Amino acid sequence: MLKLEPVKPETLNLVRGSCRFCLYWQTSGDYMEVMENLSRYKVYETKREWCKEALNKFGDCCFLAYLSNIPVGFVQYGYPQLFKRIKDYDSGPPSDDAVFLACLYIFRKEMRRKGIGTRMLKKVLENLRERRFKAVETFARKGSENNPSGPLEFYLKHGFQIVSDKDDFPLVRLELKPKKRFRLLR
């Protein structure tokens, strides 16, 4: 069974793989240059501080995906203003009424192409619907299955529509329709 557990600043150390030390969406400009100038400790502390800020402004926005109690993936989303890198994309910016899905990544390669990403996405969408958000948008990569944002085909398969297509990362959007609620009539 897949479960998503919120990542808090104090539990960031549980995140595995490159996701724990990734500042891609939290920075702008030349990413390699930014990373070369920071120690591993500084990268981790910067991510922790961002996590605190995002939690204060948005609520839970980073989740670790577990399959049989083994961490297999990471997902990160929030208000577009929380992600500095957005301005570097020609197909952007995301709409003000949308939540931005920055990463949906299966970091355990042997677990890819097993439906885990689909299950993670469904849980994210469920969370956003419960919180009454109107839409979710992301930059989806053309022709790459290994991109942390996720491949374009994946999002199209799950009902996302292309909003803007100016480079290798089209902006895609999914309207979040509220779940139908049934009332018992007496």
KAHUJO-V91648 format. One line per field, one symbol per residue. psi: psi as a letter, one per 20 degrees, with the letter a starting at -180 (. if undefined). Layout:
psi=???
This chain:
psi=ppqppqprhijhiiprbihhjpjgiirrboghgghhjprhghgghgggggggghghhhapipqpppoljppirqqpraphiinhhhiiphiarqqhjqqpogqnpoiohiiqkjjggghgghhghgghghjkqhrqqropppkoijphhqqghgghhjjqqpgpniaimqpqqppnpqqpppppp.
